Amino acid sequence: MALTDDLFAVARPLWDRQLAHPFVRGIGDGSLPAERFARWVRQDYLYLKDYARVFAWAVAKADRLESMGWYAGVLHLTLNTEIGLHRAYAERFGISAEALEATRMWPTNRAYTDFLVRTAADGDMADLLAALLPCAWGYVYIAQQLARGKPPADQRYADWIAQYVSREFVQAAEWLKAELNRLTAGATPEKRARLGEIFLVSSRYEWLFWEMCWTGEQWPEEQ
């Protein structure tokens, strides 16, 4: 069995908990208050910056030219296209580019991105991919489930769902899954277990990210 099949089987209860989270349900039916989604917009903008750093590590650690080129392409797209699109999307929620830049990263987001960047820096390429996939693959999975229902009346949420079920995002997730399976063909049981734990940690952080945006967070000195 491919490693990603094992990873999905282990993490699916956590992924389904994400689908049941009121934040995610609110996107799907359009009932999520805009001020709560604005928290996600702000924090995800900061997340994208470290997400790009993970792909920079991927370029450096890739074992073949084809993979280097693909990761470099994602890095370029994130820095020079996706972040700009995120700014434009933020404007639809009344958030200026200046406000995005002035946003302080909340504790859960800091812990998650630090975990991603540290895993990318200290681990091998398989470790990096196992940490990254719960975001790249998980968002596609969630959006595909939401897309089965009636589109939300709020076009901003409908566009969010459409973005993550788009051909570009689906193909990117499938490529990353295939890459991890290629790198782990013949991996020892110990290595597979290690990758499973990394995958679970990121999946836990994905749930916590929704919870963070639902409830809000502060650093102790801000309370």
Backbone as a ProteinNet text record, in pm:
[ID]
protein_1_A
[PRIMARY]
MALTDDLFAVARPLWDRQLAHPFVRGIGDGSLPAERFARWVRQDYLYLKDYARVFAWAVAKADRLESMGWYAGVLHLTLNTEIGLHRAYAERFGISAEALEATRMWPTNRAYTDFLVRTAADGDMADLLAALLPCAWGYVYIAQQLARGKPPADQRYADWIAQYVSREFVQAAEWLKAELNRLTAGATPEKRARLGEIFLVSSRYEWLFWEMCWTGEQWPEEQ
[TERTIARY]
84.5	0	87.8	49.5	124.8	120.7	228	235.5	120.6	85.4	-19.9	-154.2	-177.6	-301.1	-301.5	-187.3	-174.7	-192.4	-130.2	-139	-283.3	-354.9	-492.7	-579.8	-557.1	-636.7	-617.4	-494	-465	-520.5	-508.3	-544.7	-689.4	-761.2	-896.7	-989.1	-985.7	-1071.7	-1045.7	-919	-886.6	-936.6	-923.9	-971.1	-1122.5	-1191.9	-1337.1	-1380.4	-1298.9	-1326.3	-1315.1	-1224.5	-1217	-1346	-1398.5	-1523.8	-1638.6	-1633	-1738.7	-1719.9	-1604.1	-1577.3	-1672.5	-1725.3	-1819.9	-1762.6	-1632	-1571.7	-1584.1	-1548.2	-1554.2	-1698.9	-1787.4	-1928.9	-1983.4	-1936.2	-1982.3	-1939.4	-1821.8	-1780.9	-1874.5	-1902.1	-1981.5	-2123.5	-2186.9	-2325.8	-2340.3	-2225.9	-2228.3	-2264	-2275.1	-2318.2	-2204.3	-2080.5	-1966.5	-1961.1	-1959.6	-1948.9	-1821.4	-1834.5	-1721.8	-1603.4	-1630.1	-1517.9	-1435.4	-1499.1	-1423.5	-1342.1	-1399.9	-1322.2	-1206.6	-1225.6	-1118.3	-997.4	-1021.2	-909.2	-828.1	-899.8	-831.2	-750.6	-808.4	-739.2	-608.2	-614.9	-494.4	-389.1	-431.6	-335.6	-283.1	-367.3	-321.2	-221.6	-235.8	-138.6	0.4	6.6	134.5	183.4	90.4	125.6	191.5	138.8	191.5	339.9	381.9	522.5	613.7	575.8	655.6	632.8	514	485.4	584.2	610.7	707.9	847.4	882.5	1013.6	1028.8	920.8	926.1	957.7	898.9	927.6	1069.2	1122	1261.8	1353	1321.4	1396.8	1378.9	1258.7	1233.4	1320.4	1336	1423.4	1564.1	1611.4	1748.4	1766.1	1662.1	1675.9	1629.6	1565.8	1512.5	1623.7	1589	1690	1701.1	1618.6	1624.9	1583.3	1629.9	1606.7	1458.5	1383.1	1239.2	1169.4	1204.4	1143.2	1188.4	1315.9	1365.3	1285.3	1262.7	1189	1045.8	983.3	844.2	835.2	923.1	920.2	955	1049	1084.2	965.5	888.4	770.1	665.6	644.7	549.1	598	726.5	783.8	760.2	787.5	765.7	617.9	529.6	385.6	337.7	387.8	345.3	388.9	515.6	570.3	521.6	505.3	479.9	338	257.7	118.5	21.7	38.5	-61.1	-70.9	41.6	36.2	-35.7	-12.5	-84	-233.2	-271.2	-412.4	-474.3	-394.4	-443.8	-471.6	-386.3	-411.2	-542.2	-563.9	-687.1	-808.9	-795.6	-906	-933.5	-828	-843.6	-922.7	-902.7	-975.5	-1126	-1168.3	-1311.5	-1368.9	-1281.1	-1323.8	-1283.4	-1248.7	-1214.8	-1078	-987.9	-853.1	-753.6	-685.4	-588	-456.9	-373.3	-241.2	-159	-175.8	-102.7	-147.4	-277.9	-329.6	-279.8	-270.2	-216.4	-73.5	6.5	147	162.7	67.8	76.6	21.6	-36.3	-95.5	12.7	-17.2	74.6	34.5	130.8	103.1	60.4	-50.6	-103.1	-27.3	-39	42.4	30.2	-91.5	-107.4	-41.7	-59.2	1.7	154	206.5	351.8	403.2	332.8	375.6	370.8	266.1	250.7	359.2	377.9	477.3	619.2	644.9	776.4	800.5	696.7	708.1	737.7	667.5	689.6	831.9	874.7	1006.9	1117.4	1100.1	1201.9	1209.1	1093.1	1093	1159.1	1130.7	1192.4	1343.6	1388.7	1530.9	1606.7	1548.9	1619.7	1596.2	1483.5	1449.2	1492.6	1459	1486.7	1365.4	1371.4	1265.8	1132.4	1134.7	1010.8	948.4	1031.2	981.1	911.3	976	921	782.9	772	645.5	536.7	573.3	475.6	420.5	505	460.5	373.7	403.4	336.9	200.5	185.9	67.5	-65	-70.6	-200.3	-258.8	-176.5	-227	-266.6	-172	-196.6	-306.4	-300	-398.8	-525.2	-509.2	-623.7	-722.1	-672.4	-761.7	-841.5	-777.7	-849.1	-958.3	-924.4	-1020.6	-1140.6	-1115.5	-1224.1	-1310.1	-1247	-1322.3	-1405.5	-1351.7	-1427.5	-1551.7	-1541.5	-1659.1	-1760.4	-1713.5	-1804	-1871.6	-1799.4	-1853.4	-1969.1	-1986.8	-2097.1	-2231.8	-2228	-2351.8	-2390.1	-2494.4	-2539.6	-2436.8	-2397.7	-2298.6	-2347	-2258.4	-2300	-2341.6	-2439.1	-2487.7	-2381.5	-2296.7	-2187	-2082.2	-2067.4	-1978	-1833.6	-1796.8	-1660.1	-1629.3	-1725.7	-1705.6	-1715.6	-1804.7	-1814.5	-1683.5	-1621.3	-1493	-1382.5	-1387.5	-1288	-1296.1	-1416.9	-1435	-1387.4	-1425.7	-1388.5	-1237.4	-1169.1	-1023.2	-958.3	-1004.1	-936.9	-985.8	-1091.2	-1128.6	-1083.9	-1011.6	-966.1	-864.2	-852.5	-760.1	-618	-578.4	-441.9	-411.3	-502.9	-478.5	-487	-582.8	-595.5	-471	-423.9	-305.6	-182.4	-170.8	-56	-56.8	-173.3	-182.2	-148.4	-198	-170.2	-21.4	41.6	185.4	265.1	230.2	301.1	282.4	162.1	137.2	222	224.5	303.8	452.1	497.5	637.8	674	586.8	613.5	613	519.9	515.9	641.4	689	812	930.7	941.5	1056.9	1055.4	937.3	927.1	904.8	916.2	905.2	1017.3	980.9	1080.6	1126.8	1058.3	1097.1	1075.9	1158	1146.7	1020.5	971.5	856.2	880.9	1004.1	1037.3	1022.9	1069.3	1059.2	913.7	835.9	694.6	621.9	658.2	596.6	634	760.6	805.9	729.3	709.7	636.7	489.9	436	298.5	280.1	376.9	368.4	377.7	467.1	478.4	346.8	290.2	164.4	52.1	49.9	-51.8	-34.3	89.4	113.2	60.5	92.2	42	-110.2	-167.6	-313.6	-377.2	-312.6	-362.6	-357.3	-246.9	-235.6	-338.3	-373	-476	-608.1	-645	-768.1	-754.9	-640.1	-619.7	-622.3	-582.3	-586	-730.4	-821.2	-963	-1012.8	-976.8	-1020.3	-966.7	-841.2	-781.3	-861.2	-898.6	-971	-1115.9	-1169.3	-1306	-1313.9	-1221.2	-1228.4	-1144.6	-1040.6	-946.1	-838.9	-725.3	-614.5	-543.2	-473.6	-388.3	-264.7	-157.3	-41.8	-69.6	-4.6	-37.3	-32.8	63.8	76.2	-34.1	-109.4	-218.4	-352.1	-355.3	-480.9	-515.5
-120	0	124.7	224.1	349.2	418.3	488.1	554	652.3	728.1	828.4	764.2	641.7	571.3	543.6	499.9	475.7	605.6	712.9	840.5	889.6	877.1	922.9	840.7	710.6	623.7	661.9	694.7	730.1	867.7	962	1100.5	1134.7	1046.6	1082	1125.9	1062.7	1113.9	1261.2	1302.7	1443.4	1530.7	1482.8	1559.6	1574.1	1467.9	1475	1566	1574	1671.4	1813.7	1835.5	1967.2	1999.1	1900.5	1921.2	1953.1	1898.1	1921	2049.6	2114.7	2236	2347.3	2427.1	2532.7	2634.8	2657.3	2750.3	2695.6	2569.4	2508.6	2493.6	2451.6	2441.8	2577.5	2681.3	2816.5	2863.5	2820.1	2849.6	2778.2	2651.4	2569.5	2618	2665.3	2709.4	2861.5	2931.5	3076.6	3150.5	3078.2	3141.1	3196.6	3174.5	3218.6	3371.1	3430.4	3576.5	3626.6	3734.3	3785.6	3821.1	3869.5	3908.5	3787.3	3670.7	3551.1	3503.9	3512.1	3472.7	3570.2	3696.6	3794.4	3754.7	3687	3635.5	3535.1	3446.2	3347.4	3417.9	3517.5	3588.9	3648.2	3711.2	3773.2	3668.8	3564.9	3465.7	3379.7	3349.8	3269.7	3346.9	3478.1	3560.1	3543.5	3544.4	3523.8	3380.8	3286.3	3145.9	3127.7	3195.5	3179	3215.2	3309.6	3349.3	3234.8	3165.2	3050.6	2929	2917.9	2813.4	2825.3	2948.3	2970.6	2927.2	2950.7	2909.1	2757.2	2684.7	2538.6	2495.6	2560.3	2525.1	2565.3	2670.4	2704.5	2591.7	2535.5	2419.5	2300.4	2285.3	2173	2183.1	2303.8	2322.7	2275.7	2312.6	2278.5	2128.6	2061.8	1921.5	1821.9	1868.4	1777	1691.6	1566.7	1472.1	1466.9	1541.5	1539	1674.7	1703.6	1834.4	1861.3	1760.3	1777.8	1827.4	1767	1807.3	1947.2	1977	2111.5	2216.6	2191.1	2285.8	2303.7	2193.9	2203.3	2284	2254.9	2329	2476.7	2502.4	2641	2714	2643.5	2703.2	2739.3	2650.7	2679.3	2796.5	2799.4	2910.1	3042.2	3044.4	3165.5	3204.2	3106.6	3132.8	3188.9	3132.5	3177.4	3320.6	3349.1	3481	3590.3	3556	3659.3	3660.6	3562.1	3560.5	3539.5	3429.5	3394.9	3498.1	3552.1	3652.2	3777.1	3813.9	3927.5	3901.9	3781.4	3745.1	3746.4	3705.8	3705.8	3848.5	3941.5	4082.5	4130.4	4093	4133.2	4070.2	3945	3877.3	3944	3983.4	4049.5	4179.5	4250.3	4375.8	4353.7	4234.4	4202.9	4189.9	4177.3	4172.8	4300.4	4403	4531.3	4537.2	4450.5	4445.4	4497	4604	4661.7	4584.8	4608.5	4546.3	4589.3	4714.9	4765.3	4694.1	4668.6	4598.1	4454.2	4391.6	4255.6	4252.3	4345.1	4347.6	4378.7	4451.5	4489	4380.4	4275.7	4169.1	4094.5	4065	3986.1	3838.9	3752.5	3610.1	3558.4	3486.3	3432.1	3306.1	3267.7	3157.4	3026.4	2984.4	2857.7	2863.8	2975.3	2992.1	2989.6	3055.6	3055.7	2914.6	2840.6	2704.1	2615.7	2628.9	2546.7	2578	2705.1	2740.3	2710.2	2727.6	2690.6	2540.7	2460.6	2315.6	2283.6	2348.4	2322.6	2358.6	2478	2523.6	2440.7	2406.7	2324.7	2185.4	2126.4	1994.8	2000.4	2107.3	2123.6	2139.4	2211.4	2237.4	2115.7	2048	1941.1	1802.4	1783.3	1651.5	1630.2	1513.1	1487.1	1526	1498.3	1542.1	1475.6	1350.3	1282	1345.2	1382.4	1450.2	1580.5	1655.9	1783.9	1763.9	1665.8	1643.1	1594.2	1510.5	1462.1	1576.7	1675.4	1791.6	1884.3	1894.3	1988.7	1940.2	1810.4	1757	1781.7	1779.1	1805.3	1941.8	2036.4	2164.3	2152.7	2116.5	2115.1	2017	1896.7	1793.5	1814.6	1853.5	1869.6	1976.2	2088.1	2193.1	2146	2070.3	2013.5	1919	1834.1	1737.9	1809.6	1911.4	1985.4	2055.8	2123.3	2196.6	2102.5	1985.6	1889.2	1843	1823.5	1783.7	1897.9	2020.4	2135.2	2158.6	2130.6	2154.8	2062	1956.8	1864.2	1923.3	2022.3	2084.9	2203.1	2271.7	2391.8	2502.2	2572.5	2679.6	2786.1	2838.1	2943.6	3069.4	3141.1	3262.9	3372.3	3374.1	3473	3432.1	3513.6	3478.1	3465.6	3535.3	3526.8	3385.7	3320.6	3183.3	3084.1	3112.4	3027.6	3030.1	3146.2	3158.4	3084.1	3085.2	3012.3	2863.6	2808.6	2667.2	2637.4	2723.8	2702.5	2704.2	2788.1	2795.6	2662.6	2600.9	2479.7	2351.7	2361.1	2245.5	2265.2	2374	2402.6	2298.4	2285.8	2189.3	2212.2	2337.8	2370.9	2315.6	2336.1	2290.8	2139.3	2078.8	1933.2	1866.9	1917	1858.5	1876	1989.9	2012.1	1912.4	1889.6	1793.4	1652.8	1616.2	1482.6	1466.5	1571.8	1564.2	1543	1617.6	1604.2	1464.8	1410.1	1274.5	1173.4	1187.6	1095.3	1107.7	1228.8	1250.6	1183.1	1195.6	1130.8	978.5	925.9	781.6	733.8	814.1	777.2	771.7	872	880.4	774.1	722.4	628.9	485.1	459.6	320.7	239.6	136	55.3	110	214.1	271.1	169.4	175.3	83	114	17.6	43.9	160.4	172.9	281.7	418.2	425.9	551.4	584.4	484.4	508	556.8	500.5	543.5	687.7	722	859.3	956.8	922.3	1009.2	1019.3	909.7	912.9	1008.7	1012.3	1104.5	1249.5	1277.6	1413.4	1455	1366.3	1393.3	1421.2	1345.9	1366.2	1500.3	1538.1	1666	1780.6	1780.2	1886.1	1881.6	1761.7	1750.1	1807.6	1785.8	1844.3	1996.5	2048.8	2193.5	2249.9	2174.7	2222.4	2241.2	2144.7	2161.8	2281.2	2294.4	2405.1	2540.6	2543.2	2668.6	2716.2	2623.9	2662	2709.5	2638.4	2674.7	2812.3	2838.4	2968.6	3080.6	3059.5	3163.4	3174.5	3067.9	3070	3146.1	3117.9	3175.4	3301.2	3317.8	3426.8	3389.8	3452.5	3426.9	3556.5	3553.6	3664.3	3610	3686.9	3657.8	3707.1	3646.3	3680.9	3830.5	3901.3	4043.1	4128.1	4067.8	4141.1	4117.6	4025.9	3991.5	4089.4
0	0	0	-80.5	-85.9	50	82.3	212.3	231.1	127.7	144.9	177.5	132.8	170.8	320.8	373.1	516.9	595.7	548	617.8	624.3	513.1	509.9	604.6	606.2	694.1	840.6	876.9	1016	1051.4	958.7	988.2	955.1	887.7	843.6	956.5	1074.2	1182	1213.5	1210	1232.3	1118.3	996.6	881.9	885.5	924.7	934.1	1049.5	1152.9	1259.7	1207	1113.2	1050.7	976.7	903.9	830.8	925.3	1045.9	1144	1223.6	1206.5	1283.6	1238.8	1332	1293.7	1196.7	1201.7	1107.1	965.2	947.5	815.1	768.5	857.5	821.9	781.5	849	816.8	679.8	635.8	497.7	401.1	430.8	340.1	321.9	431.1	417.6	413.8	419.5	408	534.7	648.5	773.3	857.1	816.2	896.4	900.2	1020.8	1029.3	962	887.8	810.4	898.3	1021	1106.8	1149	1157.4	1190.9	1070.4	953.8	836.1	814.2	849.4	836.4	920.6	1032.7	1112.3	1030.8	960.6	876.6	767.7	703.2	595.8	646.8	762.9	818.7	856.5	926.8	973	858.3	761.4	648.2	563.8	557.5	485.6	547.6	679.4	747.6	729.3	731.9	710.3	574.4	472	336.2	326.7	407.2	401.9	445.1	551.5	595.6	506.6	450.1	351.2	235.4	193.3	86.6	130.6	255.3	305.6	300.5	326.7	319	175.9	77.9	-60.6	-101.3	-39.4	-64.2	-16.1	101	149	55.3	0.5	-90.2	-215.4	-267.5	-384.4	-350.6	-232.5	-192.9	-169.1	-123	-82.3	-187.9	-293.3	-394.7	-454.6	-487.8	-534.9	-686.7	-758.3	-903.6	-959.5	-1079.7	-1141.2	-1162.7	-1203.4	-1226	-1099.9	-987.1	-861	-821	-839.7	-809.1	-885.3	-1014.2	-1097	-1050	-1009.5	-964.2	-835.9	-740.3	-614.7	-636.8	-725.3	-755.7	-817.6	-899.4	-959.7	-855.5	-758.1	-651.2	-566.7	-538.8	-462.6	-534.5	-664.8	-745	-743.8	-762.1	-765	-631.4	-522.2	-389.1	-363.3	-390.7	-359.9	-454.2	-580.5	-680.9	-736.7	-701.2	-748.1	-633	-558	-457.6	-346.5	-303	-196.5	-245.4	-372	-429.5	-438.1	-477.8	-483.2	-344.3	-245.3	-107.1	-61.4	-100.7	-66.7	-129.6	-256.1	-324.3	-257.8	-216.7	-148.8	-14.9	54.3	183.8	169.9	60.4	39.2	36.4	-6.2	-9.7	130.1	230	369.9	443.8	368.3	427.1	491.3	449.3	507	403.2	435.7	342.8	345.7	244.5	241.2	362.1	402.8	519.8	647	656.6	773.7	777.9	660.5	655.8	707.7	661.3	702.6	850.5	905.3	1046.7	1139.9	1082.5	1164	1241	1365.2	1447.2	1439.9	1420.4	1412.2	1548.8	1551.1	1675.9	1718.2	1847.1	1899.1	1822	1787.8	1716.7	1579.3	1511.6	1379.8	1390.4	1492.1	1513.7	1540.5	1624.6	1655.5	1531	1451.9	1331.7	1229.3	1199.5	1098.2	1145.1	1273.9	1325.2	1309.1	1332.9	1313.5	1167	1075.6	932.8	890.1	926.7	883.2	948.5	1075.7	1143.3	1080.9	1050.7	987.7	851.4	775.9	644.8	655.4	756.7	773.6	827.5	925.2	994.8	934.7	869.5	818.8	675.2	622.7	482.2	398.2	269.5	180.2	213	254.8	291.2	415.4	512.4	631.6	593	505.9	460.5	397.8	309.3	240.6	336.1	430.6	528	612.1	641.6	718.2	634.3	506.7	417.1	368.6	347.5	281.1	354.6	487.2	550.2	516.9	477	428.4	281.1	196	51.8	12.4	65.6	35.3	117.8	241.9	330.4	284.3	232.4	184.5	63	-23.9	-137.7	-88.6	7	61.5	121.7	202.4	266.3	161.8	68.2	-33.3	-120	-151.5	-231.6	-157.9	-26.6	51	56.4	76.3	81.1	-53.3	-161.7	-295.9	-330	-253.4	-278.6	-237.8	-151.5	-106.6	-193.1	-150.8	-220.5	-201.1	-308.4	-293.6	-196.4	-112.4	-19.2	-94.6	-38.1	-103.1	-104.5	-2	2.4	-100.4	-203.1	-313.1	-267.1	-162.2	-112.4	-63.4	-0.6	45.5	-69.5	-163.1	-282.1	-360.2	-368.1	-438.2	-364.7	-231.8	-152.3	-184.2	-184.4	-215.8	-357.1	-451.2	-591.8	-610.8	-535.2	-547.8	-513.4	-404.6	-357.1	-424.2	-505.2	-587.9	-732.3	-757	-892.4	-938.8	-1067.6	-1125.8	-1076.1	-1063.7	-1021.6	-883.3	-788.2	-651.7	-641.3	-710.8	-707.5	-765.2	-879	-941.7	-854	-786.5	-698.5	-583.4	-523.4	-414	-461.2	-579	-631.2	-663.1	-712.2	-742.2	-614	-509.7	-382.4	-323.5	-334.4	-286.2	-363.6	-495.2	-577.2	-545.1	-518.5	-485.9	-353.2	-254.4	-127.3	-142.8	-219.4	-242.6	-315.6	-409.3	-481.5	-386.6	-302	-213	-103.7	-71.6	40.3	-4.5	-133.4	-179.7	-114.4	-42.8	24.7	158	209.8	339.2	450.6	552.5	666.6	746.1	822.9	909.8	1005.7	1051.5	1144.2	1075.8	951.1	876.9	847.3	809.1	780.9	906.9	1020.5	1145.5	1176.8	1152.7	1175.5	1086.7	961.4	870.1	910.2	960.6	1008.3	1123.9	1214.8	1327.9	1281.2	1187.2	1132.7	1067.7	989	919.4	1020	1127.1	1230.3	1301.1	1329.2	1396.4	1310.8	1181.5	1094.9	1083.6	1081.6	1076	1203.1	1316.3	1441.1	1435	1381.7	1369	1271.8	1167.4	1075	1148.6	1233	1311.7	1405.3	1470.2	1562.7	1492.4	1365.3	1289.5	1274.6	1240.2	1232.3	1368.3	1473.4	1608.4	1647.4	1612.5	1639.3	1573.6	1448.5	1375.2	1422.2	1476.1	1528.2	1660.4	1749.5	1884.4	1900.7	1818.7	1837.6	1938.5	1928.9	2021.2	2054.7	2165.6	2204.9	2273.2	2267.4	2348.5	2490.6	2591.3	2730.9	2760.3	2706.6	2738.5	2675.8	2582	2517.3	2588.1	2682.9	2749.1	2859.7
[MASK]
+++++++++++++++++++++++++++++++++++++++++++++++++++++++++++++++++++++++++++++++++++++++++++++++++++++++++++++++++++++++++++++++++++++++++++++++++++++++++++++++++++++++++++++++++++++++++++++++++++++++++++++++++++++++++++++++

